[in-house]
């Protein structure tokens, strides 16, 4: 006979204080809420800090699907349950609550789902109430008691507004009405805009299929920050790499797209070079840029594969993986740190040596390049170093989509080794494809594209 379990409910007062210390920084906390808005199919997100001393608050409003009263109550439950899509940015059912309460003592969420009527549902987590009652209780909030910014927003559209009040962690001073507290809020908001422009740059650039997004900060449109300076003609895009992993969630590919940025003298303008330096500046921005479902979760660093090096500051490598590999990447709740799966590290280390050698040569030969001298050729395909390891073979679809696009927009030729030992550039392959398309009939276009893909795959075999 099976034992009968006894439910043991954690004490609300003590546990919720611990949950406030999950390791969120202000920028990461806001980014977690943006994840929720994207999952709710929002196309516009507005972030607004409102300064009023101790009564200051931050609002994050979207025009997504919104939630019914029941859905909102479930969303506010710690460990909330819902079905996650394969490309969903959420994971643990904790982000909305832990991210918000890491920054404030009162979290209000208001939502409208009905398109024809402005029916607003609103509830809040209030630390003062929990302290007094020691109960896991959310409190209903009347529409009339919502800040005006929330009422006006939900009057015009469906969606959700998150409001952070009692900003004890943000203002951070005994006197929240003072000038130091105001300056601190302004400084944090400046960093936040940079962070959002970087973390969601692929969404802001409309590079994520079916997810067009605009983010406004204080009614100013956030412009994306592209770590790989795709518009710079002297940027080098090296051979992509795909490593297959058998994860707990199933088989999936990790795709690496390495880039070497131009040396300072080769940038199109001093302003472009300064912007490319990124929030952490050149040296700390080198390394891996790791994307989970197109959302950046690590910007720079070498994940213990090697150390930062002044000579390698031009190397930036995009890494793409899907949420089914979350366990292998050791994703944490704030989605701020990751680790590569152990099974790929050996092959990855060999590939990194190739990529960083190109970056080192580019850095050291910058003056020669300006003077007109050509730097010595460096192999760009890590598969030539690793040998016949099948795990390093890039799928034709991945390689063609990224490498052909890179070659089309860059003066740098990417050479693929052929079976005969000769060399054929992607530029040549692309040129042949374009010539064929000029004389092809409309119903032949798809066949030409397929042939170019097969040709590229054959060169790699």
Secondary structure, 3 states (H helix, E strand, C coil): CCCCCCCCCCCHHHHHHHHCCCCCCHHHHHHHHHHHHHHCCCCEEEEEEECCHHHCEEEEEECCCCCCHHHHHHHCCCCCCCCCCCCCCCCCCCHHHHHHHCCCCEEEEEEECCCCCCCCEEEEEEHHHHHHHCCCCCEECCHHHCCHHHHHHHHHCCEEEEEEECCHHHHCCCCCCCHHHHHHHHHHHHHHHHHHHHHCHHHHCCCCCCCCCEEEECCEECCCCCCCCCCCCCCEECCCEEEEEEECCEEEEEEEEEEECCCHHHCCCHHHHHHHCCCCHHHHCCEEEEEECCEEEEECECCCCCCCCHHHCCEEEEEEECHHHHHHHCCCCCCCCCCCCHHHHHHHHHHHHHHHHHHHHHHHCHHHHHHCCCCCCCCCCHHHHHCCCHHHCCCHHHHHHHHHHHHHCCCCCCEEECCCCCEEEHHHHHHHHHHHHHHCCHHHHHHHHHHHHHHHHHHHC
